[in-house]
Amino acid sequence: MSILDPDSDIAAIARRDANASKALPAVIDACKGDTRKGGESAPEMFARKAYDIADAMERERDKR
């Protein structure tokens, strides 16, 4: 079993996906009444917002 370098691209992608999936239930609950962008489905909107949160978490992590 190999251990990923925490600063590798693969580890960053895994963190981003994990953070987005953890944020998703709260995003769905908080944003279910939000207006979607042109032609965007509700699941697409929820995913976009969850990944926005994950990206913000990565930016904050990079400050440390």
N, C-alpha and C positions, 0 to 999 in steps of 0.2 A: 504494500500500500504506500503510495507516495503522498507526501504532504505538499500542498501548493504553497508557493511563495505568496504571502499575503498581498504583495504589491504587483503580482503578475496580472496580465490582461485577463486570463481565465478566472483568476480569483475575483477580480473586479466585476466581471460579468456575473459570476455566481452570486456575489454579494448583492449586486443590483437586482437580479431576479428574486433573490430571497427577500430583500427589503420590499420590493414591489408586491410580492405575494403576501407578506405580512401586513402591508398597508391596505390591501384590497378590501377586506371586510369593512374597515372604517370608512374608506372612500365610498363604497357602495351606500353605506348608511347615511353618510353626510351629504352625498352629492346626488342622490336619486332624483331630486327635483330640479337639478341644474339644467340649463339649456345646452344642448349639444351643438357642436360646430357643424357647419353645413354637410349634411349627408352622413354624419357620424352616428353609428348605432350606440345604444346605451352601453353594451359591453366594451366597445371601442373607447368611449369616453372614460369609463371606469379604469380601463387599462392605462390610458394616457395619463390620467391623474395619478394613478398609483406609481407609474414610472417617473412622473415629475417629482413625487415625494422621494422615491429611491435616489434619483439624481441629486436632489438637495442633500440627502443624507451622505452621499459620496463626497459632495463638495465640502460639507462640514468635516468629514473624516480627513480630507486632504489638508485641512488647515492645521491639523495636529501633528 
